[in-house]
Amino acid sequence: MKRSMLLVGAILMILGCALGLMNYLIDQQVPQKLFEIVQAHVSSKIMFLLILNAFLIIIGMMMEIFSAIVSVPIILPIAAHFNIDPVHLGIIFLTNLELGYLMPPMGLNLFLSSLRFEKSIFELSKAVIMFVLFEAIALMVITYIPELSLWLVGALGTQ
C-alpha cells in the first residue's frame, strides 16, 4: 500500500506540473501563435496529420503520457481548423504515443520491460521491431481512414 501511494503521489505531482505548464502556455497564447504558424505553412489536412504523427511519436519517445498530455490543448484548436474529430484526434494521439513508447532511444515501455524481464534495451528493441512496424501501419490506417475509428461512436449515436 505504501508503494502504491508513493506512485499515486508521483503521478499527481506530474499531473499538477503538467496542468500548471498548460495554464502558462494558454496564458502566453502559445496555442494561438502555433495555430498562426501552422495555418501559414500547412495547407492540407494530410500534411497536418503527417506532421502531427511525427511530432507525437517524438513526444512519445521522450516523455511519459502525463507530460505528453500537455500538448493536447495546443494541438486541439489546430486539429479543429482541419476538421479533425476530437475522438479521432484522441485515438491518433494515443496510438502515436504508444508507438513512441516502443522506440529507442528513450521509449518508456522498453525501459519498463527491460527492468521487468531483465533483458537489455538492445535485445528488447530487436524483439519489438515487427510490432513497431505493424503498429506504424495501423497508425497510418487509423490516421487516414477516420471512419474506422469513428464508426462505433456513430453507431452508438454519441456524436
Buried (B, 14 or more C-beta within 10 A) or exposed (E): EEEEEEEEEEEEEBEEEBEEEBEEBEEEEBBEEBBEEBEEEBEEBEEBBBBBBEEBBEBBBBBBBBBBBBBBBBBBEBBEBBEBBEBBBEBBBBBBBBBBBBBEEBBBBBBEBBEEEEBEBEEBBEEBEEEBEEBBEBBBEBBBEBEEBBEEBEEEEEE
